[in-house]
Amino acid sequence: MKLDWEEARALRLGRHQLHRRAPRGSELRIAGGICGLHAQLLSSAALSLWARVEGTSLEGFQRALWRERTLVKIWAMRGTLHLLPARDLPVYLGALGTYRHYLTQRWVKYFGVTRKEIELVIETVGEVLSGRALTRDQLADAVVERTGSKKLGVILRQGWGVLLKPAAFRGQLCFAEGEGARVRFTHPGPVRQLEPPKALAELARRYLGAYGPATRDDFALWWRGTTRAQSQRLIESLEVTPVDLEGARAYLLAGAARPAAEARSVRLLPAFDPYVVGAPRSGGLFPAAHKARIFRPQGWISPVLLVDGHVEGVWRHERKNGRLEVLIERFARQPPRVRAGAAEEAERLAVFLGARLDKLAWR
C-alpha cells in the first residue's frame, strides 16, 4: 500500500479526534485512544482534552484526576509524566516492566546506589504509600524510618525522581493531589498487570492505532525502551500492513482503511500535545524548516497551530484579571478560513479557562 503525507495526516487527525470534537463525556475514551496525555505541564494535559472533546471542563478534569481517580498521573513512556486511564494501567504497567535501565551497572554507579538498595526502595515506597498521600519529604522520612537508611532518604529527595520513577514503573507510586505548591504521591492500588512481553505488544498495537502509519523508528522514539531492531520485531509480531509512506517503510494495523475524505480543521494544540510528541522528527506533520521552533531545547515542545493536521505556527496565551490574550506566530501566510478557525478556537479557549478573549494577535 502507498500513502502520501496528506492521507497520513487525515488518518492521524481522525484517530486523535482533531477532525471534529468528540461529545462530552468521551474524555477517558479519547485519553486511552491516543495512548495517554502528556503531563509535564498538567495544564497542557487539560488543554489536550479541550482540543478533542466538546464541552469538557477544568472541573471535570480535576474531578477525574484527583477524586474519581479514573485518570492517573504517573511516570510512564520515556520516563515522562503522563495521565493514563486507570482502566489501562494493567497494559502500561506491564509494558513498563520491560524498563530495566535503572538496574544497569552504569546507572547504579552514577547514582551511587546498589541494585539491592533500588529494590528495597521500590518495595518500601509501595508499603508506606498504601492508603496514604505523602509529600516527597514525608515519603523520604517514611522510607528512612522503615529501612533505617538515611542514604535512601537523601536520594529520594533528589529533584529528578531518581528512585521515584522506578517505583512508578513497578506500579508502586503515582501522583496524588498536591498540598499547596507541594507535590504528593500515593499508591495506584492493586493492578493485575499483563505479562511484560504481552503488555508491550498490546501497547505497540495501540500505538499504531493512534499514530499509524508509523515506522519502527517512530515507535522506538515514542517508547524509548527498545532498539530499532527490537521495535521492528515487535511491530512485525502484530497483524499489520506494510505501507510505503513517501519512500519510508511504515506500518498500519491490518484492516485500517484509507481516510474517506480530506480532513479539514483548525486547532490550537497546547505544549506537549500527544499529536506533536508522536510526530516523526523527519517531518510530514510540520515544515522541516521550523522544526527547532516546535521541538525546542531541554525537551520542550511548543504549543502549535494545527491546520488540517499540519503544524502551521506556534502560539502562546496569557490570562490576567479574567482576560485572555492569544498570540499566534504563523510560519506562512494563512487564508481567511484558518484565521477564522483560529479565532473561534481562541474564543473556545477563553470559555474553557473562565476568561474573556481580550486580544488575538498574529505575527
C-alpha positions as CSV (number, residue, x, y, z in Angstrom):
1,M,0.0,0.0,0.0
2,K,1.2,3.5,-0.8
3,L,0.2,6.6,1.2
4,D,1.2,10.2,1.0
5,W,1.5,12.5,4.0
6,E,-1.8,14.2,3.2
7,E,-3.5,10.9,3.7
8,A,-1.4,10.1,6.7
9,R,-2.3,13.4,8.3
10,A,-6.0,12.7,7.7
11,L,-5.7,9.3,9.4
12,R,-4.0,10.8,12.5
13,L,-6.4,13.7,12.7
14,G,-9.3,11.3,12.9
15,R,-7.7,9.0,15.4
16,H,-6.7,11.9,17.6
17,Q,-10.2,13.3,17.4
18,L,-8.9,16.5,15.9
19,H,-11.0,16.5,12.8
20,R,-14.0,17.2,15.0
21,R,-14.5,17.2,18.7
22,A,-15.9,14.1,20.4
23,P,-19.1,14.5,22.5
24,R,-18.8,15.5,26.2
25,G,-18.2,12.5,28.4
26,S,-15.7,11.0,26.0
27,E,-12.6,12.1,27.9
28,L,-11.4,8.7,29.1
29,R,-12.0,7.1,25.7
30,I,-10.1,9.8,24.0
31,A,-7.2,9.8,26.5
32,G,-7.0,6.0,26.1
33,G,-7.3,6.1,22.3
34,I,-4.2,8.4,22.0
35,C,-2.1,6.4,24.4
36,G,-2.4,8.9,27.3
37,L,-2.0,12.6,27.8
38,H,1.5,14.1,28.2
39,A,1.5,15.7,31.6
40,Q,4.9,17.5,32.0
41,L,2.5,20.5,32.4
42,L,-0.7,19.5,33.9
43,S,-2.5,22.5,32.4
44,S,-1.4,21.2,28.9
45,A,-2.9,17.8,29.6
46,A,-6.2,19.5,30.3
47,L,-5.9,21.5,27.1
48,S,-5.2,18.4,25.1
49,L,-8.6,17.1,26.1
50,W,-10.2,20.5,25.5
51,A,-8.9,20.4,21.9
52,R,-10.6,17.0,21.4
53,V,-13.8,16.9,23.5
54,E,-16.8,19.2,23.2
55,G,-17.8,20.8,26.4
56,T,-15.1,19.4,28.6
57,S,-14.3,21.4,31.7
58,L,-11.5,22.1,34.1
59,E,-13.7,21.0,37.0
60,G,-14.4,17.7,35.3
61,F,-10.8,17.2,34.6
62,Q,-9.8,17.8,38.2
63,R,-12.5,15.5,39.4
64,A,-11.5,12.6,37.2
65,L,-7.8,13.0,38.2
66,W,-8.0,13.6,42.0
67,R,-11.3,12.5,43.3
68,E,-12.7,9.8,41.0
69,R,-9.1,8.7,40.0
70,T,-10.3,7.5,36.7
71,L,-7.2,9.3,35.3
72,V,-3.8,8.6,36.9
73,K,-0.8,10.8,36.8
74,I,2.3,8.7,36.6
75,W,5.8,8.4,35.1
76,A,5.4,6.3,32.0
77,M,6.8,6.2,28.5
78,R,10.3,7.7,28.1
79,G,10.3,8.4,31.9
80,T,8.0,11.4,31.4
81,L,4.8,12.3,33.2
82,H,1.5,11.1,31.7
83,L,-2.1,10.9,32.5
84,L,-3.4,7.4,31.8
85,P,-6.9,6.0,32.2
86,A,-6.9,3.9,35.4
87,R,-8.5,1.0,33.5
88,D,-5.5,0.9,31.1
89,L,-2.9,0.5,33.9
90,P,-2.6,-3.3,33.5
91,V,-1.2,-2.7,30.0
92,Y,1.0,0.2,30.7
93,L,2.5,-1.1,34.0
94,G,3.0,-4.5,32.3
95,A,4.9,-2.8,29.4
96,L,6.9,-0.6,31.8
97,G,8.0,-3.9,33.4
98,T,10.4,-4.2,30.4
99,Y,12.2,-1.0,31.6
100,R,15.3,-2.2,33.3
101,H,17.8,0.5,32.7
102,Y,17.8,1.6,36.3
103,L,19.3,-1.7,37.2
104,T,22.3,-1.5,34.9
105,Q,25.8,-1.1,36.4
106,R,26.3,2.2,34.7
107,W,23.1,3.6,36.2
108,V,23.7,2.3,39.7
109,K,27.3,3.5,39.7
110,Y,26.3,7.0,38.5
111,F,23.7,7.5,41.3
112,G,25.7,5.7,44.0
113,V,23.2,3.0,44.8
114,T,23.2,-0.8,44.6
115,R,20.7,-3.0,42.9
116,K,19.7,-4.3,46.3
117,E,19.0,-0.7,47.6
118,I,16.9,0.1,44.5
119,E,14.8,-3.0,45.1
120,L,14.5,-2.1,48.8
121,V,13.3,1.4,48.0
122,I,10.7,0.3,45.4
123,E,9.3,-2.3,47.9
124,T,9.3,0.2,50.8
125,V,7.8,3.0,48.8
126,G,4.8,0.8,47.9
127,E,4.4,-0.2,51.5
128,V,4.4,3.3,53.0
129,L,2.2,4.8,50.3
130,S,-0.6,2.3,50.6
131,G,-3.7,4.2,51.5
132,R,-1.8,7.4,52.1
133,A,-0.8,10.6,50.2
134,L,2.7,11.9,51.2
135,T,4.9,14.8,50.0
136,R,8.4,13.9,48.8
137,D,9.9,14.8,52.2
138,Q,7.3,12.8,54.1
139,L,7.9,9.9,51.8
140,A,11.6,10.1,52.2
141,D,11.2,10.2,56.0
142,A,8.9,7.2,56.0
143,V,11.3,5.2,53.9
144,V,14.2,6.1,56.3
145,E,12.1,5.2,59.3
146,R,11.2,1.8,57.8
147,T,14.7,0.9,56.4
148,G,17.0,2.7,58.8
149,S,18.9,4.1,55.8
150,K,19.5,7.9,55.8
151,K,21.2,7.5,52.4
152,L,18.0,6.4,50.8
153,G,16.2,9.4,52.2
154,V,18.8,11.7,50.6
155,I,18.4,10.0,47.2
156,L,14.6,10.2,47.4
157,R,14.8,13.9,47.9
158,Q,16.8,14.5,44.7
159,G,14.8,16.6,42.2
160,W,14.8,14.3,39.2
161,G,12.9,11.4,40.8
162,V,15.9,9.1,40.6
163,L,14.2,6.3,42.6
164,L,10.7,7.5,42.3
165,K,10.5,6.7,38.6
166,P,11.4,3.1,39.0
167,A,8.8,2.8,41.8
168,A,6.2,4.2,39.3
169,F,7.4,1.7,36.6
170,R,6.8,-1.1,39.1
171,G,3.3,0.1,40.0
172,Q,4.2,1.2,43.5
173,L,3.7,5.0,43.1
174,C,1.6,7.6,41.3
175,F,0.7,11.2,42.0
176,A,-1.9,12.4,44.4
177,E,-3.4,15.9,44.6
178,G,-0.8,18.4,45.7
179,E,-0.8,20.1,49.0
180,G,-0.5,23.8,48.1
181,A,2.7,24.0,46.0
182,R,4.0,20.7,47.2
183,V,3.7,17.5,45.1
184,R,2.3,14.5,46.8
185,F,2.4,10.8,46.0
186,T,0.2,7.8,46.6
187,H,-0.2,4.2,45.6
188,P,-2.2,3.4,42.5
189,G,-3.8,0.4,44.2
190,P,-3.8,-3.2,43.2
191,V,-3.3,-3.7,39.5
192,R,-3.3,-7.0,37.8
193,Q,-0.6,-6.3,35.3
194,L,-0.2,-8.1,32.0
195,E,3.0,-10.1,31.4
196,P,5.6,-7.6,30.2
197,P,6.1,-9.1,26.6
198,K,2.3,-9.4,26.1
199,A,1.7,-5.9,27.5
200,L,4.4,-4.3,25.3
201,A,2.9,-6.0,22.2
202,E,-0.5,-4.7,23.1
203,L,0.9,-1.2,23.7
204,A,2.6,-1.3,20.3
205,R,-0.8,-2.2,18.8
206,R,-2.5,0.7,20.5
207,Y,0.3,3.0,19.4
208,L,-0.2,2.0,15.7
209,G,-3.9,2.5,16.2
210,A,-3.3,6.1,17.2
211,Y,-0.2,7.1,15.3
212,G,-0.1,4.8,12.3
213,P,1.2,4.8,9.6
214,A,4.4,4.8,11.7
215,T,7.9,3.4,11.2
216,R,9.9,1.3,13.6
217,D,12.0,4.4,14.4
218,D,8.9,6.3,15.3
219,F,7.8,3.7,17.8
220,A,11.3,3.4,19.3
221,L,11.4,7.2,19.8
222,W,8.0,7.2,21.4
223,W,8.6,4.3,23.7
224,R,12.3,4.7,24.2
225,G,12.7,1.3,25.7
226,T,13.6,-0.8,22.7
227,T,16.2,-0.7,20.0
228,R,15.2,-0.2,16.4
229,A,15.7,-3.9,15.7
230,Q,13.5,-4.8,18.7
231,S,10.9,-2.4,17.5
232,Q,10.9,-4.0,14.1
233,R,10.4,-7.5,15.5
234,L,7.7,-6.2,17.9
235,I,5.7,-4.5,15.1
236,E,6.0,-7.5,12.8
237,S,4.6,-9.7,15.5
238,L,1.3,-7.9,15.2
239,E,-1.2,-8.0,12.4
240,V,0.0,-5.1,10.4
241,T,0.0,-3.8,6.8
242,P,3.3,-2.5,5.5
243,V,3.0,0.9,3.9
244,D,5.2,2.9,1.6
245,L,4.9,6.4,3.1
246,E,6.6,8.6,0.5
247,G,9.6,6.3,0.4
248,A,9.7,5.3,4.1
249,R,8.7,1.8,5.3
250,A,5.8,2.3,7.7
251,Y,3.0,0.2,9.2
252,L,-0.7,0.3,9.8
253,L,-2.8,-2.1,11.7
254,A,-4.2,-4.7,9.4
255,G,-7.6,-3.7,8.1
256,A,-7.1,0.1,8.6
257,A,-8.9,1.9,5.9
258,R,-7.8,5.0,4.0
259,P,-9.4,8.2,5.1
260,A,-12.8,8.6,3.5
261,A,-12.3,12.3,2.8
262,E,-9.9,15.1,3.2
263,A,-9.8,16.2,6.9
264,R,-10.0,19.9,7.5
265,S,-9.8,21.5,10.9
266,V,-8.0,24.3,12.8
267,R,-6.8,23.6,16.3
268,L,-4.7,25.4,18.9
269,L,-2.8,22.5,20.5
270,P,-1.1,23.0,23.8
271,A,2.6,22.4,24.7
272,F,3.4,18.7,24.8
273,D,0.3,17.7,22.9
274,P,0.4,13.9,22.1
275,Y,-0.2,14.7,18.4
276,V,3.1,16.6,18.3
277,V,5.0,14.5,20.7
278,G,4.3,11.5,18.5
279,A,5.2,13.3,15.2
280,P,8.1,11.8,13.2
281,R,11.0,14.2,13.7
282,S,11.8,13.9,10.0
283,G,8.7,15.9,9.0
284,G,5.4,15.1,7.4
285,L,3.3,16.8,10.1
286,F,5.3,20.0,10.3
287,P,7.6,22.1,8.0
288,A,11.1,20.9,8.5
289,A,12.5,24.4,8.3
290,H,10.6,25.3,11.5
291,K,11.5,22.1,13.5
292,A,13.6,24.0,16.0
293,R,10.6,26.3,16.9
294,I,8.4,23.2,17.6
295,F,10.9,20.8,19.3
296,R,12.9,23.1,21.5
297,P,15.9,22.6,23.8
298,Q,15.6,20.6,27.0
299,G,12.8,18.5,25.6
300,W,10.3,21.4,25.4
301,I,7.6,21.0,22.8
302,S,5.8,24.2,21.8
303,P,2.0,24.9,21.6
304,V,1.2,24.7,17.9
305,L,-1.4,26.0,15.4
306,L,-2.6,22.9,13.6
307,V,-4.3,23.2,10.2
308,D,-5.7,20.1,8.5
309,G,-3.2,18.0,10.5
310,H,-0.1,20.1,9.6
311,V,1.7,22.4,12.0
312,E,1.5,26.0,10.6
313,G,2.7,28.0,13.5
314,V,3.3,28.3,17.3
315,W,1.3,30.2,19.8
316,R,1.1,31.3,23.4
317,H,-1.6,32.8,25.7
318,E,-1.7,34.9,28.8
319,R,-4.6,35.0,31.3
320,K,-4.8,38.0,33.5
321,N,-7.6,39.5,35.6
322,G,-10.2,37.4,33.8
323,R,-9.0,38.4,30.3
324,L,-7.2,36.2,27.8
325,E,-4.7,37.3,25.2
326,V,-3.6,34.9,22.4
327,L,-0.6,35.4,20.1
328,I,-0.1,33.2,17.1
329,E,3.2,33.2,15.3
330,R,2.5,31.8,11.8
331,F,5.1,30.0,9.7
332,A,3.4,31.3,6.5
333,R,0.5,33.5,5.4
334,Q,-2.8,31.8,6.3
335,P,-6.0,32.0,4.3
336,P,-9.2,33.6,5.8
337,R,-10.7,30.2,6.8
338,V,-7.7,29.4,9.0
339,R,-7.7,32.9,10.7
340,A,-11.5,32.5,11.3
341,G,-10.9,29.0,12.7
342,A,-8.2,30.1,15.0
343,A,-10.4,33.0,16.2
344,E,-13.1,30.5,17.0
345,E,-10.6,28.3,18.9
346,A,-9.4,31.3,20.9
347,E,-13.0,32.1,21.9
348,R,-13.4,28.5,23.0
349,L,-10.2,28.6,25.0
350,A,-11.4,31.7,26.8
351,V,-14.6,29.9,27.8
352,F,-12.7,26.8,29.0
353,L,-10.4,29.0,31.1
354,G,-13.2,31.0,32.5
355,A,-12.0,34.2,30.9
356,R,-13.0,36.7,28.2
357,L,-11.0,36.9,25.0
358,D,-9.5,40.3,25.0
359,K,-7.0,40.1,22.2
360,L,-6.0,37.7,19.4
361,A,-2.8,38.8,17.5
362,W,-1.0,37.3,14.6
363,R,2.7,37.6,13.7
